Structures are given as structure tokens and as C-alpha cells.
Amino acid sequence: MVTFCTLFDSYYLDKGLTLYRSLESCSDDFKLYIFCFDDKSCEVLKDLQLKHAVIVHHSEIEDEQLLKLKQERSKAEYCWTCTPVVIEYVLNHYGEKNCTYIDADLYFFRNPQILFDEIENVKANVVITEHRFSDSLKDRRLLKRSGKYCVEFNYFDRSENAKEALTWWKERCAEWCFHLYEPERMGDQKYLEKFPKLFKGVHELQHLGGGTAPWNLGQYELETLEKDGPVLKEKKTGKTFPLVFYHFQNIRYLSENMVNVSSGTHSKKTKDAIYRPYLAAIEKSRMELKKYGITFSVKKIYSSNKLIAFLQGNVLRFKVKSLSDVYKLEQFR
């Protein structure tokens, strides 16, 4: 049994439900703890009676300290603050042997067991996933801003090594967790750079099929499209690998009928193989959620800084780097 946890509110409910459905389509041996950060998402998910999900209301984890931080941070920043909290809660309250945090905007094309085989083989207590930026000037800047590791697929077991790392991370996020770029801090993310230096049992995920995302997709190209999903090839080495999950970050809606996927590649063949199944799945989830009166804003805002929030909601979503990144959604409905 593979144990995951994730967190989101009703604004991300389409993505969270799509994440669950993707896991359900490629595995029947998993459990996903979903921490709902508003009442509506909790109500809807409980009504859907998802077989492999455990639905947890945010009030179950919120103590006096978290409630205070909730007033000081944006919704996204508060969610980032709670990432180590929900992992710890699954391990301690539910007594799971291990727990892997996954972002709500991930989508699994294949059974993730291949990633856990790697973790078991190296006997890891903690697993962190690199952004795998290239060595270009642009990516070196991204590395400096966002950090070497991404909070997207983060494994912790019940060992003392993992407990020390998780407690330290939770304390740092409580102290500071904002959408600001500082030398050693950015949200909950840059703290992970300290893990290999401070703690034992830490492993960097090696399988390229875990952690593929817009910020590294330009390094790969489609090798073949199998029944289970895309097989990609690393341009630099020629190494091929099955895509296990993809992080669909940076998708921005231009309108209710048009989306800018910001894929990071100019290869139409590659992006179609990855993005078309996801967009179809998202539209299916949205149709499923319509009966609950769930609607979604085209604006994506996650900073508590008013200027940055304005740019995110009104400017950045219109930044189109490749015309083939723009998809009309009618074809998926």
C-alpha cells in the first residue's frame, strides 16, 4: 500500500479530483489523505465517496499557532506553511509507516510503484525531488530564485532521521513562509536545500519520470506514446524513460474556453502527448463538480503581496511564449 497526502481548497478542487482519478486509473493499491482547506471541498469530496481517499477537514490540524499564521499569509502561503504539518499528522495520527506529499496539480500517467521501488532499494528515510533545471543562464536564475528542490513529491517514513527533518522543516515554515525570493528562503521550498547537509537518510529521487515539469520539459522530447502514457527521451544523453507523473504547474486560463499551458517546450508532439490527456481530465472533473455549484476563476493568485498578486491575476496569465501552448477547451468537453 502506497500512502500519499495532499492539500487544497475548492479553488483547486478540479485539480485535486483529477489527481485522485489519475492515481485510481493506474493503481488500486494506494491511499490518498486529502486535507480540505475549506468546507465546500470537504463536503463535495465526502459526497463523492472516493474509495481510496481519506478526507480530512483543515480544523483537525489547526492549533492556535496555525490559526494565527492563517491571518498573516495568503491562502497559498498558508497551504505551503501546512505542508510539513499534514505529513506529520498522517504519520502520527493515522500511524502510517510512511507518507509522501504530492501537489494537487500532479497527474499520474503510470503506477508510481517504480518510484517507491527506488526508495526501498536505497533504504531512504526522506526523499526530495530536484527541479532538474538546465545549465542555461535563465535556469541558473530560476535555481537561485526557487531552489534546487521542488515541493511536489516528498517522502518521509517514521524513522528518527525523517522525524528530525520533518520537525525542522515545520518549524522553519512556521517562522517564515511567503511568496518572496530571498537568498535562503522561498515559500516552503528552499528549506529543502538544507536537508542533505543537516539530516541522514535523505535521497534525491533519480527516476526522471518523477518530477518532469514545465521547467525541465525542454530537456526532453517524446520518444513514443504507449498505452500507459508517454515515453520521453533526454536530449543530452539519449536516455529514455516512462513518464510516471507530470507537474502541471503554470497552467493559466486566458478565458473560460481558452488556456495557456506554458509547457516549456516548442515541440507540439511532446506537449500534446502530455497536456491533452490532462486538459481532457480536468474538463471531465469540472463537469463532475458542476452539479455541486463549483465554479473556477480564470485568475491564479497566490501571493500576499498586493502588487505581485495583481500581476499574477491580470498580467502573467497572458504571457504566451509559444502559440501551440494555447488550447481551446471546447475539444475536451
Residue pairs with C-beta under 8 A, 6 or more apart in sequence:
1 29
1 30
1 31
2 27
2 29
2 30
2 31
2 100
2 112
2 113
2 116
3 30
3 31
3 33
3 90
3 96
3 97
3 98
3 99
3 100
4 23
4 30
4 31
4 32
4 33
4 99
4 100
4 101
4 102
5 32
5 33
5 34
5 35
5 86
5 87
5 90
5 99
5 100
5 101
5 102
6 16
6 19
6 32
6 33
6 34
6 35
6 101
6 102
6 103
6 104
7 34
7 35
7 36
7 37
7 58
7 79
7 82
7 83
7 86
7 104
8 15
8 16
8 34
8 35
8 36
8 37
8 41
8 79
8 104
9 36
9 37
9 38
9 40
9 41
9 75
9 79
10 38
10 40
10 41
10 44
10 294
11 75
11 296
11 297
12 104
12 105
13 40
13 41
13 44
13 45
13 285
13 289
13 294
14 282
14 285
14 286
14 289
14 294
14 296
15 104
15 105
15 248
15 282
15 285
16 34
16 41
16 45
16 104
17 45
17 48
17 285
17 288
17 289
18 107
18 278
18 281
18 282
18 284
18 285
19 32
19 102
19 104
19 105
19 106
19 107
19 108
20 32
20 34
20 50
20 52
20 53
21 281
21 284
21 285
22 106
22 107
22 108
22 109
22 245
22 281
23 30
23 32
23 52
23 108
23 112
24 50
24 51
24 52
25 108
26 108
26 109
26 110
26 111
26 112
26 228
27 108
27 111
27 112
27 113
28 52
29 113
30 52
30 112
31 52
31 53
31 54
31 96
32 50
32 52
32 53
32 54
33 53
33 54
33 56
33 86
33 90
33 94
33 99
34 45
34 50
34 53
34 54
34 55
34 56
35 56
35 58
35 61
35 82
35 86
35 89
36 42
36 45
36 55
36 56
36 57
36 58
37 58
37 75
37 78
37 79
37 82
38 58
39 57
40 292
40 294
42 55
42 57
42 58
43 292
44 289
44 292
44 294
45 53
45 55
46 55
47 292
54 94
56 86
56 89
58 82
60 89
60 93
61 82
61 85
61 86
61 89
62 70
65 174
66 81
66 82
66 85
66 174
69 78
69 81
69 174
69 177
70 78
72 304
73 81
73 177
73 178
73 304
74 179
74 301
74 302
74 303
74 304
74 309
75 302
76 179
76 301
76 302
76 303
77 177
77 178
77 179
77 187
77 302
77 303
77 304
80 151
80 173
80 177
80 187
80 188
80 189
81 173
81 174
81 177
81 188
82 173
83 101
83 151
83 154
83 173
83 188
84 166
84 169
84 170
84 173
84 188
85 170
86 101
87 99
87 101
87 154
87 156
87 166
88 166
88 167
88 170
90 96
90 99
91 98
91 99
91 156
91 158
91 166
96 158
97 157
97 158
98 155
98 156
98 157
98 158
99 155
99 156
100 127
100 153
100 154
100 155
100 156
101 151
101 153
101 154
102 152
102 153
102 245
103 151
103 152
103 153
103 247
103 249
105 247
105 248
105 249
105 251
106 152
106 153
106 245
106 246
106 247
106 248
107 245
107 246
107 248
107 277
107 278
107 281
108 244
108 245
109 228
109 229
109 230
109 242
109 243
109 244
109 245
109 246
109 277
110 209
110 228
110 229
110 242
110 243
110 244
110 245
111 244
112 210
112 244
112 245
114 207
114 209
114 242
114 244
115 153
115 205
115 207
115 209
115 210
115 244
118 205
118 206
118 207
119 127
119 155
119 203
119 205
122 203
123 201
124 155
124 157
124 201
124 202
124 203
125 156
125 157
125 159
125 161
125 162
125 165
125 200
125 201
125 202
126 154
126 155
126 156
126 157
126 161
126 162
126 165
126 166
126 195
126 199
126 201
126 202
126 203
127 153
127 154
127 155
127 202
127 203
127 204
127 205
128 149
128 154
128 192
128 195
128 196
128 202
128 203
128 204
128 205
129 149
129 150
129 152
129 153
129 154
129 204
129 205
129 210
129 211
130 148
130 149
130 150
130 204
130 205
130 211
131 142
131 143
131 146
131 147
131 148
131 149
131 150
131 211
131 213
131 215
131 216
132 208
132 211
132 215
132 216
132 219
133 139
133 140
133 142
133 143
133 215
133 216
134 216
134 218
134 219
139 215
142 215
145 181
145 186
146 181
146 186
146 189
146 190
147 186
147 189
147 190
147 192
147 193
148 192
148 193
149 189
149 192
149 193
149 195
149 204
150 189
150 211
150 213
150 247
151 187
151 188
151 189
151 192
152 211
152 213
152 247
153 205
153 210
153 211
153 245
154 192
156 162
156 165
156 166
159 201
161 199
161 200
161 201
161 202
162 201
164 199
165 195
165 198
165 199
165 202
168 194
168 198
168 199
169 188
169 191
169 192
169 195
172 191
173 188
173 191
176 185
177 187
177 188
178 187
178 304
179 186
179 187
179 302
179 303
179 304
179 305
179 308
180 186
180 305
182 190
184 190
184 193
185 191
195 202
196 202
196 204
205 211
207 241
207 244
208 220
208 232
208 234
208 239
208 241
209 232
209 241
209 242
209 243
209 244
209 245
210 244
210 245
211 247
212 220
212 232
212 243
212 245
212 246
212 247
213 246
213 247
213 249
213 264
214 247
214 249
214 250
214 261
214 262
214 263
214 264
215 249
215 264
216 264
217 263
217 264
217 265
217 270
217 271
217 274
218 264
218 265
219 234
219 235
219 236
220 232
220 233
220 234
220 235
220 265
220 270
221 232
221 233
221 235
221 265
221 267
221 269
221 270
222 230
222 231
222 232
222 233
222 267
222 269
222 270
222 273
223 230
223 231
223 232
223 233
223 240
224 230
224 231
225 231
225 273
226 242
228 242
229 242
229 243
229 273
229 277
230 242
230 243
230 270
230 273
230 274
231 240
231 241
231 242
231 243
232 240
232 241
232 243
232 270
233 239
233 240
233 241
234 240
234 241
243 274
246 274
246 278
248 261
248 275
248 278
250 261
250 262
251 259
251 260
251 261
251 262
252 259
252 260
252 262
252 300
252 316
252 317
252 318
253 259
253 260
253 296
253 298
253 300
253 317
254 260
254 298
254 317
254 318
254 326
255 298
256 298
256 329
257 328
257 329
257 330
258 326
258 327
258 328
258 329
259 279
259 326
259 327
259 329
260 317
260 318
260 319
260 320
260 325
260 326
261 271
261 275
261 279
261 325
261 326
261 327
262 319
262 321
262 325
263 270
263 271
263 274
263 275
263 322
263 325
265 271
265 322
266 322
266 324
268 324
271 324
271 325
275 327
276 327
276 332
279 327
279 329
279 332
280 332
282 332
283 329
283 332
283 333
284 332
286 294
286 296
287 333
298 317
299 312
299 313
299 314
299 317
300 312
300 313
300 317
301 309
301 312
301 313
302 309
302 312
303 309
303 312
320 326
